[in-house]
Amino acid sequence: MSSDDEIPTPDPLASQSPDDAVDDASDDAATDDAAPSRFAHWRTALVTHPLRVVLAAGVVGTVAIATTAYASDLISDSGRFGGTKIGVGERVAEDAFTQSAPGDCLQWDEGKPGSPRKVACTEPHRFEVAAAVDGRILPGGEFSADAAWPGAERFAVIRSEQCPVLVTNYLDGRFDPQGRFVASLVYPSEAQWERGQRELRCGLIQQGLGGTEMEFTGRVADLDQSQQWAPGTCIGINPQTRQPTYPVSCAEPHAFQTTGVIDMSSRFGARTSGKPWPGVEAQNKFLTPICPVQAHRFMGGKQKFDKTTLNIQWSTVSEIGWLAGSRKAVCYMGLPHKGGFATLVGDARSQLLINGKIPTPPPAAPPGRALPTPVPLPPGLAPNPAEVPAPAG
């Protein structure tokens, strides 16, 4: 589903109040620095009460009644709205969200977050609940009975301040902030707020195409949290920061295109082995001969790859990610540009534009020319500034 899609939400009150429709809002790049003093208040507020809506940092789409948005710590801020059912009058109806507790896994049909159901975590699901918070017992009056609805931007700040810490606590410290799972917040829509809803939930989602939530199977604590994009996946770009965002169609502007995923557990130990973090230098040494082979195979040969003028790069696992159990690296193709990535449009295997220009391959190199060795900087994904920069555009 694209960010322009609307998500219809079944609601028994939809015909009674036009205020039960919530328009989308957008939030950019929320930080994940948690304030310890505020965290102490939130720790005391952890209860098993329900929760109505989900938020992270960016919000796209439209919803009736409840609002769901998701945001990413590794890549960028993105998200969408969804909805949940609301009861008649002052009563909020009980459903899978309101009855959920930490450790529960929730599933809904694609594009229908307003109709969630609790499922076993061994089944495909889109959200894992990490913490339930009753806003009514938080200090400061922001969630008091007569307080105005804080708004999506304020909830985005709350998410960035609180959810990463609560999610990390839920996972006993084993959360990879550069991994494929994102700390998200479920919060009340304005219509629910007016009916007295004050409950929040922090949880985990995995972003898919266009920032939408993907299905995953198993509890996050039991999974390898590394990014695991399929070969050929294009990762979008923030035009202001030139940093990568979330998977997009390759016809859209993007920062890089993946060529493969490398499991480093065979060299450095499985996630349950207890072996120490190998360090970036050791990871680079291991990946240096592997990712070029991946790229050439993906492109159908070295000559075809050379015509793209792209660099071969890869991700490395940070020490925090390693302790969380992440063991996989992503090989990808991109170009550095002004402190970030160049803007690519198109699949590198067919027609590619770099900063709006058709790439011009360099003259053929003399025999024996060595491939420059990329040195990605942890944590996460970063262009190699030592490589040939992208053309200005």
C-alpha beads as a LAMMPS data file, in Angstrom:
LAMMPS data file: protein, C-alpha beads

393 atoms
392 bonds

1 atom types
1 bond types

-500.0 500.0 xlo xhi
-500.0 500.0 ylo yhi
-500.0 500.0 zlo zhi

Masses

1 110.0

Atoms # bond

1 1 1 0.000 0.000 0.000
2 1 1 1.405 3.396 -0.874
3 1 1 1.487 6.323 1.502
4 1 1 -1.417 7.897 -0.359
5 1 1 -3.785 5.037 0.313
6 1 1 -6.753 5.452 2.590
7 1 1 -7.502 2.749 5.110
8 1 1 -11.235 2.339 5.629
9 1 1 -12.080 1.359 9.193
10 1 1 -15.349 -0.336 10.120
11 1 1 -16.971 1.668 12.901
12 1 1 -20.439 1.458 14.454
13 1 1 -20.397 5.216 15.120
14 1 1 -19.184 6.308 11.693
15 1 1 -22.650 7.528 10.722
16 1 1 -23.205 9.331 14.049
17 1 1 -20.295 11.754 14.212
18 1 1 -18.210 13.368 11.507
19 1 1 -15.504 13.875 14.139
20 1 1 -14.847 10.143 14.094
21 1 1 -12.647 10.571 11.057
22 1 1 -9.051 11.478 11.688
23 1 1 -6.929 13.049 8.980
24 1 1 -3.358 12.007 8.484
25 1 1 -0.417 13.943 9.851
26 1 1 3.278 13.803 9.070
27 1 1 6.229 13.668 11.448
28 1 1 9.893 13.806 10.450
29 1 1 12.925 12.282 12.085
30 1 1 12.046 11.944 15.750
31 1 1 15.013 11.268 18.022
32 1 1 15.254 8.235 20.246
33 1 1 16.992 9.816 23.250
34 1 1 14.930 8.772 26.273
35 1 1 14.798 11.144 29.249
36 1 1 15.566 9.127 32.436
37 1 1 13.316 11.198 34.688
38 1 1 10.350 10.821 32.368
39 1 1 11.120 7.140 31.919
40 1 1 10.786 6.680 35.681
41 1 1 7.237 8.029 35.494
42 1 1 6.421 5.738 32.581
43 1 1 7.849 2.705 34.392
44 1 1 5.392 3.315 37.226
45 1 1 2.616 3.651 34.663
46 1 1 3.031 0.206 33.118
47 1 1 -0.309 -1.497 33.529
48 1 1 -2.295 -4.152 31.733
49 1 1 -4.946 -1.756 30.459
50 1 1 -5.902 -1.671 26.791
51 1 1 -4.560 0.515 24.161
52 1 1 -6.271 1.940 21.162
53 1 1 -3.962 3.289 18.512
54 1 1 -0.447 2.908 17.124
55 1 1 2.122 5.578 16.311
56 1 1 5.745 5.844 15.453
57 1 1 7.164 8.915 13.758
58 1 1 5.887 9.523 10.298
59 1 1 2.264 9.251 9.413
60 1 1 0.623 8.674 6.059
61 1 1 -2.835 7.629 5.013
62 1 1 -6.263 8.376 6.492
63 1 1 -8.252 6.596 9.158
64 1 1 -11.602 6.560 10.765
65 1 1 -11.788 6.644 14.556
66 1 1 -8.367 5.448 15.633
67 1 1 -4.972 6.425 14.363
68 1 1 -1.993 4.154 13.795
69 1 1 1.433 5.398 12.821
70 1 1 4.821 3.792 12.778
71 1 1 8.382 5.167 12.816
72 1 1 11.858 3.784 12.212
73 1 1 15.039 4.211 14.198
74 1 1 17.434 2.624 11.719
75 1 1 16.268 4.070 8.496
76 1 1 13.987 7.057 8.903
77 1 1 10.609 8.122 10.069
78 1 1 7.647 6.726 8.250
79 1 1 4.282 5.281 9.064
80 1 1 0.602 5.045 8.408
81 1 1 -2.752 5.389 10.030
82 1 1 -5.069 2.597 10.991
83 1 1 -8.087 2.329 13.237
84 1 1 -9.833 0.375 15.951
85 1 1 -13.458 0.098 16.897
86 1 1 -14.941 2.421 19.460
87 1 1 -17.987 1.816 21.617
88 1 1 -21.190 3.784 21.977
89 1 1 -21.316 6.916 24.098
90 1 1 -18.633 7.110 26.761
91 1 1 -17.694 3.428 26.639
92 1 1 -14.748 2.268 24.610
93 1 1 -15.414 -1.161 23.162
94 1 1 -13.155 -4.021 24.200
95 1 1 -11.199 -5.550 21.333
96 1 1 -7.835 -7.174 20.671
97 1 1 -6.007 -3.880 21.254
98 1 1 -7.784 -2.940 24.485
99 1 1 -7.325 -6.451 25.880
100 1 1 -3.706 -6.861 24.791
101 1 1 -0.798 -7.181 27.224
102 1 1 2.992 -7.213 26.874
103 1 1 4.043 -10.266 24.894
104 1 1 0.822 -10.469 22.873
105 1 1 1.012 -10.586 19.091
106 1 1 -1.637 -8.856 16.977
107 1 1 -2.570 -9.473 13.362
108 1 1 -4.871 -7.787 10.868
109 1 1 -5.573 -8.102 7.185
110 1 1 -3.427 -5.904 4.974
111 1 1 -4.766 -2.371 4.990
112 1 1 -7.232 -3.111 7.817
113 1 1 -5.520 -2.310 11.130
114 1 1 -8.924 -1.312 12.458
115 1 1 -9.857 -4.991 12.768
116 1 1 -7.068 -6.535 14.835
117 1 1 -7.060 -9.991 16.341
118 1 1 -4.784 -11.673 18.821
119 1 1 -2.826 -14.612 17.402
120 1 1 -0.098 -16.930 18.610
121 1 1 3.306 -15.344 18.046
122 1 1 4.278 -18.454 16.086
123 1 1 1.764 -17.314 13.440
124 1 1 2.293 -14.371 11.045
125 1 1 1.508 -11.057 12.758
126 1 1 2.174 -7.321 12.337
127 1 1 2.590 -6.022 15.914
128 1 1 4.138 -7.325 19.138
129 1 1 3.055 -5.527 22.315
130 1 1 5.964 -4.511 24.545
131 1 1 4.410 -2.263 27.216
132 1 1 0.962 -1.035 28.205
133 1 1 0.690 2.444 29.725
134 1 1 -2.308 4.170 31.287
135 1 1 -1.854 7.859 30.521
136 1 1 -4.334 8.849 33.230
137 1 1 -1.782 8.188 35.978
138 1 1 1.040 10.113 34.297
139 1 1 2.038 13.394 36.001
140 1 1 1.722 16.828 34.456
141 1 1 -1.939 16.907 33.495
142 1 1 -1.305 16.256 29.790
143 1 1 -3.526 13.170 29.961
144 1 1 -6.103 14.509 32.418
145 1 1 -9.811 14.088 31.764
146 1 1 -10.252 17.669 30.501
147 1 1 -6.949 17.931 28.583
148 1 1 -6.960 18.638 24.864
149 1 1 -5.891 15.879 22.464
150 1 1 -2.074 16.180 22.207
151 1 1 -2.017 15.593 18.444
152 1 1 0.005 13.282 16.236
153 1 1 3.199 15.355 16.464
154 1 1 3.175 15.253 20.270
155 1 1 2.529 11.508 20.243
156 1 1 5.494 11.149 17.888
157 1 1 7.685 12.872 20.480
158 1 1 6.313 10.629 23.220
159 1 1 7.078 7.609 21.072
160 1 1 10.659 8.669 20.429
161 1 1 11.227 9.526 24.092
162 1 1 9.616 6.480 25.667
163 1 1 9.103 3.510 23.362
164 1 1 12.748 2.685 22.532
165 1 1 13.487 2.465 26.261
166 1 1 10.370 0.441 27.053
167 1 1 10.973 -1.881 24.106
168 1 1 14.586 -2.373 25.178
169 1 1 13.411 -3.131 28.710
170 1 1 10.845 -5.603 27.336
171 1 1 13.622 -7.380 25.430
172 1 1 15.922 -7.395 28.491
173 1 1 18.290 -4.999 26.751
174 1 1 18.592 -7.092 23.590
175 1 1 17.177 -4.635 21.053
176 1 1 19.068 -3.738 17.884
177 1 1 18.193 -0.069 17.161
178 1 1 19.618 -0.465 13.645
179 1 1 17.745 -3.710 13.008
180 1 1 14.612 -4.544 11.105
181 1 1 12.205 -4.035 14.017
182 1 1 10.922 -0.586 14.938
183 1 1 9.687 0.742 18.262
184 1 1 6.114 1.991 17.755
185 1 1 3.384 3.579 19.841
186 1 1 -0.351 2.939 19.907
187 1 1 -2.301 5.996 21.022
188 1 1 -5.921 7.280 21.043
189 1 1 -7.415 9.082 18.083
190 1 1 -8.980 12.471 18.760
191 1 1 -12.463 10.948 18.761
192 1 1 -11.420 8.288 21.269
193 1 1 -9.650 10.888 23.377
194 1 1 -12.886 12.871 23.664
195 1 1 -14.555 9.705 24.973
196 1 1 -11.990 9.334 27.727
197 1 1 -9.450 6.994 26.156
198 1 1 -6.011 7.603 27.663
199 1 1 -4.197 4.329 27.194
200 1 1 -1.021 3.821 25.183
201 1 1 1.059 0.859 24.118
202 1 1 4.597 0.574 22.900
203 1 1 5.430 -2.346 20.647
204 1 1 7.420 -3.639 17.703
205 1 1 6.709 -3.648 13.977
206 1 1 8.741 -4.463 10.880
207 1 1 8.574 -1.951 8.034
208 1 1 7.822 -3.086 4.520
209 1 1 7.275 -1.430 1.144
210 1 1 6.460 2.251 1.526
211 1 1 6.889 2.059 5.305
212 1 1 3.866 -0.193 5.796
213 1 1 3.977 -2.883 8.451
214 1 1 5.149 -6.327 7.326
215 1 1 4.129 -9.691 8.673
216 1 1 6.711 -11.592 10.686
217 1 1 6.666 -14.856 12.612
218 1 1 7.995 -15.505 16.098
219 1 1 8.796 -13.288 19.059
220 1 1 11.391 -10.611 18.401
221 1 1 13.483 -11.837 21.341
222 1 1 13.916 -15.172 19.552
223 1 1 14.722 -13.748 16.108
224 1 1 17.785 -12.410 14.328
225 1 1 16.998 -8.689 14.248
226 1 1 19.312 -7.884 11.315
227 1 1 17.958 -6.187 8.203
228 1 1 17.121 -8.968 5.746
229 1 1 16.004 -7.273 2.543
230 1 1 15.692 -9.552 -0.468
231 1 1 18.192 -9.017 -3.331
232 1 1 17.001 -6.225 -5.617
233 1 1 15.187 -4.290 -2.870
234 1 1 15.459 -0.518 -3.269
235 1 1 15.680 1.546 -0.071
236 1 1 14.187 5.024 -0.275
237 1 1 15.995 8.279 0.421
238 1 1 15.176 11.325 2.525
239 1 1 15.713 14.238 0.095
240 1 1 16.752 16.628 2.887
241 1 1 19.244 14.439 4.762
242 1 1 20.125 12.106 1.849
243 1 1 19.881 9.210 4.302
244 1 1 18.096 5.893 3.584
245 1 1 14.513 5.377 4.678
246 1 1 12.425 2.230 4.021
247 1 1 11.822 -0.139 1.080
248 1 1 10.237 1.511 -1.960
249 1 1 9.563 0.673 -5.579
250 1 1 12.789 1.000 -7.577
251 1 1 10.926 3.435 -9.855
252 1 1 10.892 5.863 -6.905
253 1 1 13.927 7.841 -5.669
254 1 1 16.127 5.648 -3.500
255 1 1 19.506 5.603 -1.782
256 1 1 20.708 2.145 -2.758
257 1 1 19.717 -1.261 -4.101
258 1 1 20.512 -4.479 -2.249
259 1 1 22.310 -7.397 -3.863
260 1 1 22.240 -9.995 -1.104
261 1 1 22.270 -10.821 2.608
262 1 1 25.306 -12.492 4.210
263 1 1 24.962 -14.588 7.378
264 1 1 28.120 -13.977 9.407
265 1 1 27.311 -16.564 12.065
266 1 1 29.273 -19.232 10.180
267 1 1 32.429 -17.158 10.655
268 1 1 31.875 -15.395 13.961
269 1 1 29.409 -17.598 15.856
270 1 1 25.632 -18.004 15.999
271 1 1 23.461 -15.719 18.100
272 1 1 23.370 -18.338 20.876
273 1 1 27.111 -19.070 20.798
274 1 1 28.084 -16.366 23.251
275 1 1 31.057 -15.373 21.109
276 1 1 32.149 -11.723 21.418
277 1 1 31.521 -8.990 18.883
278 1 1 34.117 -9.395 16.093
279 1 1 34.554 -5.666 15.473
280 1 1 34.129 -3.698 12.255
281 1 1 37.598 -4.454 10.909
282 1 1 37.039 -8.212 11.142
283 1 1 33.602 -7.918 9.533
284 1 1 35.020 -5.846 6.671
285 1 1 37.781 -8.379 6.107
286 1 1 35.190 -11.160 5.936
287 1 1 32.812 -9.274 3.628
288 1 1 35.391 -7.739 1.264
289 1 1 35.645 -10.784 -1.037
290 1 1 31.952 -11.689 -0.726
291 1 1 29.912 -8.572 -1.577
292 1 1 31.612 -7.909 -4.942
293 1 1 30.785 -11.465 -6.007
294 1 1 27.194 -10.881 -4.876
295 1 1 26.967 -7.649 -6.887
296 1 1 28.421 -9.133 -10.070
297 1 1 26.124 -12.134 -9.840
298 1 1 23.114 -9.881 -9.195
299 1 1 23.932 -7.692 -12.212
300 1 1 24.719 -10.586 -14.526
301 1 1 28.453 -10.013 -14.699
302 1 1 31.157 -7.539 -13.729
303 1 1 30.946 -5.609 -17.012
304 1 1 27.261 -4.912 -16.499
305 1 1 27.965 -3.801 -12.957
306 1 1 30.760 -1.454 -14.083
307 1 1 28.356 0.288 -16.462
308 1 1 26.232 1.408 -13.506
309 1 1 29.200 3.374 -12.046
310 1 1 27.884 2.408 -8.593
311 1 1 30.040 1.400 -5.630
312 1 1 29.853 -1.964 -3.890
313 1 1 29.153 -1.438 -0.215
314 1 1 27.802 -3.353 2.772
315 1 1 26.468 -2.931 6.267
316 1 1 28.190 -4.051 9.448
317 1 1 26.672 -5.112 12.769
318 1 1 27.266 -2.772 15.717
319 1 1 28.245 -4.156 19.100
320 1 1 24.770 -3.394 20.450
321 1 1 23.228 -5.267 17.538
322 1 1 25.614 -8.182 18.031
323 1 1 24.643 -8.528 21.690
324 1 1 20.996 -8.488 20.585
325 1 1 21.697 -11.444 18.292
326 1 1 22.037 -9.742 14.896
327 1 1 24.383 -11.677 12.640
328 1 1 23.538 -10.652 9.053
329 1 1 25.041 -8.022 6.764
330 1 1 23.452 -6.463 3.669
331 1 1 25.447 -6.083 0.438
332 1 1 24.239 -3.127 -1.628
333 1 1 25.075 -0.716 -4.450
334 1 1 25.055 3.060 -4.055
335 1 1 27.104 6.240 -4.296
336 1 1 28.156 8.800 -1.683
337 1 1 26.928 12.346 -2.244
338 1 1 27.233 15.434 -0.022
339 1 1 27.523 13.533 3.232
340 1 1 24.819 11.029 2.315
341 1 1 23.700 8.995 -0.660
342 1 1 23.163 9.997 -4.266
343 1 1 19.560 9.761 -5.465
344 1 1 18.969 6.738 -7.678
345 1 1 15.882 6.111 -9.812
346 1 1 15.273 2.821 -11.596
347 1 1 16.470 -0.751 -11.248
348 1 1 20.247 -0.929 -11.730
349 1 1 19.731 -3.987 -13.944
350 1 1 17.792 -1.944 -16.524
351 1 1 17.557 1.848 -16.766
352 1 1 19.242 3.771 -13.943
353 1 1 19.458 7.492 -13.220
354 1 1 21.933 8.944 -10.706
355 1 1 20.953 12.413 -9.490
356 1 1 18.770 12.669 -12.579
357 1 1 21.517 11.728 -15.032
358 1 1 22.241 8.586 -17.015
359 1 1 25.491 7.132 -15.620
360 1 1 28.540 7.408 -17.868
361 1 1 30.908 4.451 -17.418
362 1 1 34.592 5.352 -17.037
363 1 1 37.118 4.266 -19.679
364 1 1 38.138 0.638 -19.496
365 1 1 40.740 0.105 -16.811
366 1 1 44.037 -1.604 -17.502
367 1 1 44.236 -5.299 -16.655
368 1 1 44.593 -6.054 -12.973
369 1 1 42.867 -2.938 -11.706
370 1 1 41.787 -3.483 -8.100
371 1 1 38.271 -2.832 -6.848
372 1 1 38.261 -0.117 -4.157
373 1 1 37.523 -1.582 -0.751
374 1 1 34.485 0.013 0.916
375 1 1 34.653 0.684 4.627
376 1 1 31.085 1.086 5.935
377 1 1 30.804 2.948 9.226
378 1 1 28.688 1.374 11.975
379 1 1 26.050 1.525 13.154
380 1 1 23.749 0.734 10.261
381 1 1 24.238 1.689 6.658
382 1 1 26.477 4.493 5.458
383 1 1 28.071 5.418 2.134
384 1 1 31.812 5.046 1.850
385 1 1 33.281 8.558 1.464
386 1 1 36.513 7.099 0.053
387 1 1 34.653 5.836 -2.996
388 1 1 34.069 7.819 -6.174
389 1 1 31.338 10.385 -5.367
390 1 1 28.108 10.666 -7.276
391 1 1 27.673 13.190 -10.085
392 1 1 26.107 16.448 -8.973
393 1 1 22.504 16.852 -9.870

Bonds

1 1 1 2
2 1 2 3
3 1 3 4
4 1 4 5
5 1 5 6
6 1 6 7
7 1 7 8
8 1 8 9
9 1 9 10
10 1 10 11
11 1 11 12
12 1 12 13
13 1 13 14
14 1 14 15
15 1 15 16
16 1 16 17
17 1 17 18
18 1 18 19
19 1 19 20
20 1 20 21
21 1 21 22
22 1 22 23
23 1 23 24
24 1 24 25
25 1 25 26
26 1 26 27
27 1 27 28
28 1 28 29
29 1 29 30
30 1 30 31
31 1 31 32
32 1 32 33
33 1 33 34
34 1 34 35
35 1 35 36
36 1 36 37
37 1 37 38
38 1 38 39
39 1 39 40
40 1 40 41
41 1 41 42
42 1 42 43
43 1 43 44
44 1 44 45
45 1 45 46
46 1 46 47
47 1 47 48
48 1 48 49
49 1 49 50
50 1 50 51
51 1 51 52
52 1 52 53
53 1 53 54
54 1 54 55
55 1 55 56
56 1 56 57
57 1 57 58
58 1 58 59
59 1 59 60
60 1 60 61
61 1 61 62
62 1 62 63
63 1 63 64
64 1 64 65
65 1 65 66
66 1 66 67
67 1 67 68
68 1 68 69
69 1 69 70
70 1 70 71
71 1 71 72
72 1 72 73
73 1 73 74
74 1 74 75
75 1 75 76
76 1 76 77
77 1 77 78
78 1 78 79
79 1 79 80
80 1 80 81
81 1 81 82
82 1 82 83
83 1 83 84
84 1 84 85
85 1 85 86
86 1 86 87
87 1 87 88
88 1 88 89
89 1 89 90
90 1 90 91
91 1 91 92
92 1 92 93
93 1 93 94
94 1 94 95
95 1 95 96
96 1 96 97
97 1 97 98
98 1 98 99
99 1 99 100
100 1 100 101
101 1 101 102
102 1 102 103
103 1 103 104
104 1 104 105
105 1 105 106
106 1 106 107
107 1 107 108
108 1 108 109
109 1 109 110
110 1 110 111
111 1 111 112
112 1 112 113
113 1 113 114
114 1 114 115
115 1 115 116
116 1 116 117
117 1 117 118
118 1 118 119
119 1 119 120
120 1 120 121
121 1 121 122
122 1 122 123
123 1 123 124
124 1 124 125
125 1 125 126
126 1 126 127
127 1 127 128
128 1 128 129
129 1 129 130
130 1 130 131
131 1 131 132
132 1 132 133
133 1 133 134
134 1 134 135
135 1 135 136
136 1 136 137
137 1 137 138
138 1 138 139
139 1 139 140
140 1 140 141
141 1 141 142
142 1 142 143
143 1 143 144
144 1 144 145
145 1 145 146
146 1 146 147
147 1 147 148
148 1 148 149
149 1 149 150
150 1 150 151
151 1 151 152
152 1 152 153
153 1 153 154
154 1 154 155
155 1 155 156
156 1 156 157
157 1 157 158
158 1 158 159
159 1 159 160
160 1 160 161
161 1 161 162
162 1 162 163
163 1 163 164
164 1 164 165
165 1 165 166
166 1 166 167
167 1 167 168
168 1 168 169
169 1 169 170
170 1 170 171
171 1 171 172
172 1 172 173
173 1 173 174
174 1 174 175
175 1 175 176
176 1 176 177
177 1 177 178
178 1 178 179
179 1 179 180
180 1 180 181
181 1 181 182
182 1 182 183
183 1 183 184
184 1 184 185
185 1 185 186
186 1 186 187
187 1 187 188
188 1 188 189
189 1 189 190
190 1 190 191
191 1 191 192
192 1 192 193
193 1 193 194
194 1 194 195
195 1 195 196
196 1 196 197
197 1 197 198
198 1 198 199
199 1 199 200
200 1 200 201
201 1 201 202
202 1 202 203
203 1 203 204
204 1 204 205
205 1 205 206
206 1 206 207
207 1 207 208
208 1 208 209
209 1 209 210
210 1 210 211
211 1 211 212
212 1 212 213
213 1 213 214
214 1 214 215
215 1 215 216
216 1 216 217
217 1 217 218
218 1 218 219
219 1 219 220
220 1 220 221
221 1 221 222
222 1 222 223
223 1 223 224
224 1 224 225
225 1 225 226
226 1 226 227
227 1 227 228
228 1 228 229
229 1 229 230
230 1 230 231
231 1 231 232
232 1 232 233
233 1 233 234
234 1 234 235
235 1 235 236
236 1 236 237
237 1 237 238
238 1 238 239
239 1 239 240
240 1 240 241
241 1 241 242
242 1 242 243
243 1 243 244
244 1 244 245
245 1 245 246
246 1 246 247
247 1 247 248
248 1 248 249
249 1 249 250
250 1 250 251
251 1 251 252
252 1 252 253
253 1 253 254
254 1 254 255
255 1 255 256
256 1 256 257
257 1 257 258
258 1 258 259
259 1 259 260
260 1 260 261
261 1 261 262
262 1 262 263
263 1 263 264
264 1 264 265
265 1 265 266
266 1 266 267
267 1 267 268
268 1 268 269
269 1 269 270
270 1 270 271
271 1 271 272
272 1 272 273
273 1 273 274
274 1 274 275
275 1 275 276
276 1 276 277
277 1 277 278
278 1 278 279
279 1 279 280
280 1 280 281
281 1 281 282
282 1 282 283
283 1 283 284
284 1 284 285
285 1 285 286
286 1 286 287
287 1 287 288
288 1 288 289
289 1 289 290
290 1 290 291
291 1 291 292
292 1 292 293
293 1 293 294
294 1 294 295
295 1 295 296
296 1 296 297
297 1 297 298
298 1 298 299
299 1 299 300
300 1 300 301
301 1 301 302
302 1 302 303
303 1 303 304
304 1 304 305
305 1 305 306
306 1 306 307
307 1 307 308
308 1 308 309
309 1 309 310
310 1 310 311
311 1 311 312
312 1 312 313
313 1 313 314
314 1 314 315
315 1 315 316
316 1 316 317
317 1 317 318
318 1 318 319
319 1 319 320
320 1 320 321
321 1 321 322
322 1 322 323
323 1 323 324
324 1 324 325
325 1 325 326
326 1 326 327
327 1 327 328
328 1 328 329
329 1 329 330
330 1 330 331
331 1 331 332
332 1 332 333
333 1 333 334
334 1 334 335
335 1 335 336
336 1 336 337
337 1 337 338
338 1 338 339
339 1 339 340
340 1 340 341
341 1 341 342
342 1 342 343
343 1 343 344
344 1 344 345
345 1 345 346
346 1 346 347
347 1 347 348
348 1 348 349
349 1 349 350
350 1 350 351
351 1 351 352
352 1 352 353
353 1 353 354
354 1 354 355
355 1 355 356
356 1 356 357
357 1 357 358
358 1 358 359
359 1 359 360
360 1 360 361
361 1 361 362
362 1 362 363
363 1 363 364
364 1 364 365
365 1 365 366
366 1 366 367
367 1 367 368
368 1 368 369
369 1 369 370
370 1 370 371
371 1 371 372
372 1 372 373
373 1 373 374
374 1 374 375
375 1 375 376
376 1 376 377
377 1 377 378
378 1 378 379
379 1 379 380
380 1 380 381
381 1 381 382
382 1 382 383
383 1 383 384
384 1 384 385
385 1 385 386
386 1 386 387
387 1 387 388
388 1 388 389
389 1 389 390
390 1 390 391
391 1 391 392
392 1 392 393
